Amino acid sequence: MIQVTCALIVDDQNRLFAAQRSESMNLPLKWEFPGGKIEPDETTQECLIREIFEELNITIKIVKDLPTNIHNYPTFAIALIPFVCNYVSGELILKEHAQFKWLHKNELLDLDWAEADIPILHHYLNLINAKS
């Protein structure tokens, strides 16, 4: 089981960040919440902050954790550990992904998401819809 963190990054206009996987990655061209694998002796929060800076060149602040989603793909299993985050600073530079979008909540379900990210997206949407 691969333990992976992911960031649901919210900007100051309440839009959510989505990244499209490149053609050379597993699950090519699927959309996802960015993040990465936890390294030895690293907390989930440390991992996420490091990965987002490495992949996107931005600094985030973790605001809330969401329930982990365990998903079995045909060749591997993943425990996807999500956190809602705020964008803090930095010029966004894609280092691994094909493209990105900042989307309002009503646009999020239009993308072709990686299967492990879908339950996390639905949990997030339920959470923000309950607040509004």
C-alpha positions in Angstrom: 0.0 0.0 0.0 1.5 3.3 -1.1 0.9 6.2 1.3 0.4 9.4 -0.6 -0.7 12.9 0.6 -2.7 15.3 -1.5 -3.6 19.0 -1.3 -7.0 20.5 -2.0 -5.6 24.0 -2.5 -8.1 26.8 -2.2 -7.3 30.3 -3.4 -8.7 33.7 -2.1 -11.7 33.4 -4.6 -12.7 30.0 -3.1 -11.6 28.2 -6.2 -9.9 24.7 -6.0 -6.7 23.8 -7.7 -6.7 20.8 -10.0 -3.6 19.4 -11.8 -3.6 17.2 -14.9 -1.1 14.3 -14.8 1.3 14.3 -17.7 1.3 11.7 -20.4 4.4 10.0 -18.9 2.9 9.5 -15.5 0.8 6.6 -14.2 -2.8 7.4 -15.0 -1.9 9.7 -17.9 -3.9 12.9 -18.3 -6.2 12.2 -15.4 -6.9 15.1 -13.1 -5.8 15.0 -9.5 -5.1 16.9 -6.3 -1.3 17.3 -6.2 0.9 15.7 -3.6 3.2 12.8 -3.2 4.7 9.8 -1.4 5.6 10.1 2.3 9.4 9.7 2.9 10.8 7.8 5.9 10.7 9.9 9.2 8.4 12.5 7.6 4.9 13.4 8.8 2.0 13.6 6.4 2.0 17.4 6.8 5.7 17.8 6.2 5.4 15.6 3.1 2.6 17.6 1.6 4.3 21.0 2.1 7.5 19.6 0.6 5.8 17.9 -2.3 3.7 21.0 -3.3 6.8 23.1 -3.2 8.8 20.6 -5.3 6.0 20.0 -7.9 4.4 23.5 -8.1 6.9 26.0 -6.6 4.3 27.3 -4.1 3.9 27.5 -0.4 0.7 26.3 1.2 -0.8 26.4 4.7 -2.6 23.2 5.8 -6.1 24.1 7.2 -7.9 20.9 7.6 -7.4 17.2 7.2 -10.0 15.0 5.4 -10.6 11.3 5.6 -8.1 9.0 3.9 -9.3 7.2 0.9 -7.9 3.7 0.2 -8.2 2.7 -3.4 -7.1 -0.4 -5.3 -5.9 0.2 -8.8 -5.3 -2.9 -11.0 -1.5 -2.9 -10.3 -1.2 -1.1 -6.9 -3.1 0.1 -3.9 -3.0 3.7 -2.6 -3.9 5.3 0.7 -4.6 8.9 -0.3 -4.3 11.3 2.6 -6.0 14.6 1.8 -5.6 18.1 3.4 -7.5 21.3 2.6 -4.9 24.0 2.2 -4.6 27.7 1.4 -2.3 29.0 -1.2 0.2 31.3 0.6 2.9 32.4 -1.8 5.1 31.7 -4.8 4.8 31.7 -8.6 3.1 28.6 -9.7 5.4 26.6 -12.0 4.3 23.1 -13.2 7.3 20.7 -12.9 5.5 17.4 -13.4 1.9 18.0 -14.5 0.6 18.8 -18.0 -1.7 21.7 -17.0 -3.7 23.1 -14.1 -7.0 24.8 -13.5 -8.5 26.9 -10.6 -12.1 25.8 -10.6 -15.3 26.9 -8.8 -17.2 24.1 -7.0 -19.7 23.8 -9.8 -17.0 23.1 -12.4 -15.1 20.4 -10.5 -17.1 17.3 -11.6 -16.6 18.1 -15.3 -13.0 16.8 -15.1 -11.8 13.3 -15.7 -10.4 12.6 -12.2 -8.1 9.8 -11.1 -10.3 7.3 -9.4 -8.7 7.6 -5.9 -9.3 11.4 -5.9 -13.1 11.1 -6.7 -14.3 10.2 -3.1 -12.1 13.0 -1.7 -13.6 15.5 -4.2 -17.1 14.4 -3.2 -16.3 14.7 0.5 -14.9 18.2 0.0 -18.0 19.2 -2.0 -20.3 17.9 0.7 -18.3 19.8 3.3 -18.5 23.1 1.5 -22.1 22.7 0.5 -23.1 22.0 4.1 -21.5 25.3 5.1 -23.3 27.4 2.4 
